[in-house]
């Protein structure tokens, strides 16, 4: 496996860093959400004249998934692709090899320039690349979205039998291994980072309890807020209703499930049964199929169950052509609410004031449930529990989402906030380099 490098783009960044005696910040695009979230940071770094190199892990090669790079105008800024593919362990091994190649390349190119990885969230890339980079170079990373931890009710058995809304009053605990492996990825990423960029105060407090120094933590907001505000003002060339005319009639529940823990056979069976029952009762449901869902249906041989749901009236779509289509639909009059297991979508829909139910027993955005109340957990315990949770949201939305205009949690101009933090951090990196050179 070899990494792909556009030498002219890389050299231009390193020449700029050398002329100005500053480090290179290596912004890492790991997955599609990184394209969406990091776009405003890339732009802000350019505006604030910070030497930034944009690289891609290669993890998402599907054209529909990676269209976000073009949509947010950062695809042409990518200078290096690490070409990471395969299973979790294959990716880990490939990442180690890619980092070794990259470190050697940078040393040959500019031995006196420090390169600082900037990674986002809880991906496998955000976990492994900073660890391997630290081992290879001794340089720590910058962690965007630091301090997120999956929280949830301590005992879901106490919330069955019509007690779903009591989740906002019961004790919540940290589910440290959930979701797998992201729950551990985000913890390990911060361990090898020297600047921790927390979205909100809750995340900062988490990091302080874990022993991180307050001087290394900045509260900057969430880049999701930048992304949705930027793209919600744009109009796709074809509207979502041009692509799918049936969505222009009535109210729809948008469903998408893609997380590993929700793609087991029992959960998929429970989910399909609950959605089938709702469709038989004449509720409009559109299920957007991620690649992980398609593979799980094939693996567990559940095609007949999906077909039964179709016959009942559930509409299944392949991935929608554009991120703008998602925003256009969820903010439009035909979206009743969204039921998803996405983490980033909880932030995005909160920012847009769109109601959401989360198909998980815990969430790394507990503030959307407990503070803004724009979200509610409806875990896939069984088909009856899923059905009753969705039916409650249909029948009594004012109880599920009691605040019509929740306080915006995730800030604005977040890319600019982060770029400002990087500007301040440059001096600390310079001191680190001087100390290493002194030995």
N, C-alpha and C positions, 0 to 999 in steps of 0.2 A: 504494500500500500504506500502510495506517495501523495504528499500534499500538493495542491495546485496553487501556484503563486504567480501573481501579476507583478513582475519586478518593478515596472515603472511606477505603479501606484505605491508600492511599499517604499521605494527609494525616495519618492517625493515627500512622504510623511517623515522618514528618518532624517532627510536633509533639513526639513523644517525644525524638527526637534533639536538637531545639532546646532543650527544657527542661533536658536533661542535658549540653549542650555537647559532643556527640560526633558522630562520623560515622554515616552509614547504610551498613550492609553489604548489598549487593545480591546475594542468592544466586540464581544462574542455573541453572534447570532446562533442560538442552539436549535430552536424549533419555531414553528409558525408564530406562536404568541410573542416570541422575541422580535420578529420582524415588526409586529404591530406595536409592541411596547417601546422598543428602543429607537424607533424612527425619530421621535422628537428629541431624544438625547443626542443622536448623531447630528441633527440640525443645530442644536444648541451649542454643541462643542465647536462646530464650524463657526458659528456666530461669535463665540467667545475666544476664538483663535487658540484652541487647545489641539495639540498634536494627537490625532486619533487615527487608528488603523482598524478598519472593520473587517472581521473574519467570520466565516460560516463553518459550522460543524459538518455540514453535509447530511445531517440526520434526516431532514425532510427533503425528498427529491421529487415528490408528486407535484405536478404543475399547478394543481388547484391549491395545494397547501402553500406553495412558495410564491403565488401571485401577490401576496402581501408585500414582498420585496419591491415589486414594481409599483404597486398601488401607493406605497408610502415613499416612493422615490429614493430608495436606498440600495436597490439591487446593483446599480452601476458603481456603487461605492465599495463593494466587497472586493478586497484585494487578495484574500487567501481563502481556500476551501480545504478543510482538513479531511474531507471524504470519509467521515466516520459512518459506518453502516454495520448491520448485523444484530445479533442478540445482545443482551445486556453485557455479558462477559466478552463477546467479540468487540463491542464498542469500547469497553474498558481497556482491552489490550491494544486496540487500534489507537485509542487516545494517547496512551503512553508512548507509542511509536511516533505518532504525529507531533506530540509536544517535543520529543527529543529532536526530531528533524527541524522543527520550528526554532527551537533554542539555538541549535547549531547554525542555522541560516542567519539568524539575527546577530549572532556573535561574529560570524564572518563579515556581515554587512556593516555593523556598527558596534564594535565591542564595548564602547564607552557609553552607550545609550541604554537606559533602564526601560524595560517594557513591563507595564502593569496591566494584567488582565482585568477587564470589567465584565462581570457576569451577572446574569439576571435570574432571580427566582430559584426554582427547585429542580431543575433538569439534571439528568445524568452528567451533561456537559458542565453545568455550573458547579457540580460537585468535583468531578475528576480533573478537569483542566487546571483549576487553581492548585489542587494538591500536587499534580505532576509538575506544574510550573514552579512551585515552591521548591520541590526536590531538585529540579534542574537548575534553578537560578538563584534561589534564596529570596526571591521577591514575592511578597504577598499580594493578594487581589483586592479589588473593590467589589463588594456584594450589593447589588441593587435588589430591593425587596427583602432585606434582611429582617429577621425576627419573626417571620410568620411561623406559627405552630398550629397544628390541627387540634382543635378543641371540639368537644361535644358533650352532651349529657352523659352522666356517669352510668346510668342504667336505663336503657330504652324500654325495658319491660314495664317500668313504672309509667310509661307514656302511651301505652296501648289502651284500647278501649275508649276512644274519643278524647284522649288527653294530650293530643299532639301540641296544642298551643301552650301547654305548661312547660315546654322546653325552655321558654324564656324566663321562667322563674326557678328552675331546678339548678342543681350544682353541675358545673361543667368542669371537665378534666382534660388534660393533655393526652391525646392518643398518639404516642411518640412514633409509632411505626406506620401511621396512616397519613395520607395514602402511600402505598408502597410503589416504588422506593423513594418517592418525592419527600416524604416526611423526614427521612434521614438525610437525603441529599441537601436539603436547605440548612440543616444543622452543621453538616460537615463543610459546606461552603464557607460559612462564617468562621469556622475554625482556622482557615488559612487565608482569611481576609484581614486587612488592616484598616479599612474604611467601610463602615457598615451603614448603608443608606436605608433607613426604616421608613415605610410609608406613613405610619401614624404613631401616636404616643403609646398605644398598646404594645406595638412591636418594640419600641425603644425600651419599655419597662421589662419586657421579656428578656432582651439582651442584657440589661443591667442585672437582672436576677441570676443570669447564667454566668456572670462574672466579667463581662466585657466592660472596658473602661468608657466612661461617658464621653471622653474626648474623642473616641473613635467612632461615635455614633452621630449621624445627622438625621433629622426628620425632614423628608423631602416631598412626601406625597407619593402617589402611585402614577406611573407612566400610563396606566390604563385610562386615566382621566384625560390625559393629553390626546391619546389615540382616538377615543370616541368623540371628543369634542371637535377634533380636526376632521375626521371622516364623516361625521353626521351632517356636516355642512356641505358635503359633496354629493353629487347625484351620479349614480352609475349610468353608463350609456344605455343600458337596458334596465328597466326597473324590475324588482322582484316579481311584480305582477305581470310583466311581459313574459318573464321566464316561466312562471307558474300561475296561470290565470285563475285557477281554482282558489288561490289564497285571497283573492279579492272579494270573496263571498263569505259573509259571516265572521264569527270569531274563532280563532285557532289557538290551540296549545302547541307550542314548539317544543319538541323533545329531542335531545341528543345525549347519547351515552357512549363514553369512550375510555373511561378509566379501567385499568386492569382489574381492580377488585370488583367491578360491576359486570365483568364479562364472563363470570362463571355460569355454568349451565343452570343452577337453581335460580339465580337472580334474573337471568334473561327470560326464563320461563315465567317467573312471577311478574316481571315487567310486561311481557307480551300479553299475559292474561288480563292484567289490570287495564292496559290500554284498549284491549279488545272489548272489554266490558263497557268502558266509557264510550267507545265508538258505536257500540250497539245501542247505546242510549242517545245517539245522535249528537254527540259532542265532536267537534272537528279537531283532529290531531294530525300534525305533520311531524314525521320522524325523520330527522336528517342523519344519514348513515355515514359515520366516520369509517375509515379503513379498518380500524381495530374492531368495530362492531361487525363488519362484514366477515372478517376472518374468524371471529368468535362464533358466529352463526354457522359457518362452514365447519369449524372444528367440532362443535357440539351437535352438528346435524339437526339444526332447528329450523330448517327452511320451511317445513310444513307449518310450524307455529307462526312464523312470519306471514306465511300465505293466509292463514286463518285470520290474522289481524288485518291484512289487506282486505279480505272479503267482508270483514265487519265494518270497514270504512276508514281504517288508519291509512294515511297517505305516506308512502315512503319516498324520500328524495335522496339522490346522491348529494355530495357536498355542494352547497350553493356556490355559484361561480365567483362571488366576491364578498369580502368582508363588509363592503358597503351594503350589500343585499341584506346581510344580517341586521345591521343597524336600521336600514330602511324599514324592514318588517317589524322588528320588535318595538320600534317607536311609533308604528302606524296604528290605525284604528282597528285593524283586523287581528292583532295579537292580543289574546286574553292574558296569557302569562307564559313563562318559559320554565320547563322542567329539565334540568341538566346536571351533570356531575362536574362541570368545568369550574376551576378555581378562579381564573381570570374573568370569566363571564359574570361572576358575582360582583366584582368591582365595576365592570363596565355597565351592567344593568342598573346598579345602584347610582352611578353617575348620571345615567339617562332617566332615572326615576321610573324604571320598568320593573314590575313585580316578578319575583323569581321563587321557585322551589328548587332545592338542591337535593339530588338523589345520592345522598351520603349520610352516614351516621355522625360525621364530624366535618368541620370546615376550618381551613386556615384563614378564613375571613369571618371569625365569629362576630365581629362588630356589625356585620350586615344583618345578623339575626337579633343580637342583643341590644344594639344601640340604635341603628337606623330603622330596624324592623322592615327592611326592604326585601328580606329573604327569610325563608323558613326551611328547615331540614325535613325532608320526607324520605328517610332511608328505605331501601328495598328489603324490608324484613320479610315480607311475603306479599302475595298479590292483593290480599284484603287490605293490608296496611297502605300500600301504594294507592289503591283505589280510593280508600277513605280520605287520604290526605289530599289527593287531587280534587276529589268531589267537594271537600270542605272549601278549597280555594275557589271552586266554581260557584258554589252556593253562597258563601259568606266571605267574599274577598276583604271586606272591611275589618273582619276579625283577624284574618291571616296577615294583612298588611295595614295596620291601623293608622299609620302616618301617611297622609296623602303626598306630602312633599318633605321627605326626610332630609335632615342636615347632611350636606355633602361632606363625606369623610376624607376624600382622597386628594383634595387640593387642586391647584391649577398651575400652569406654567412649570410643570414638574421637571421637564427636560432642562429648563433653564436653572432650576434649583440644583439639580444634580451636577450640571456643568460648573456651577459656582463652587460646589463642594470639591470637585476635581481640581479646580484652579487653586483653591486653598491647600489641597492635599499635595500639590506639586512640591512645595517647599519641604514637606516631611519626607517625600521620596528622595529629594536631593540630599537631605541630611543622611538618609539611610545609605545612599551610594557612597558618600564621603566616609562614613564609618567603615564600610566594607573595604574601601580602598586603603584605609589606614592600617589594616591588619597585615 
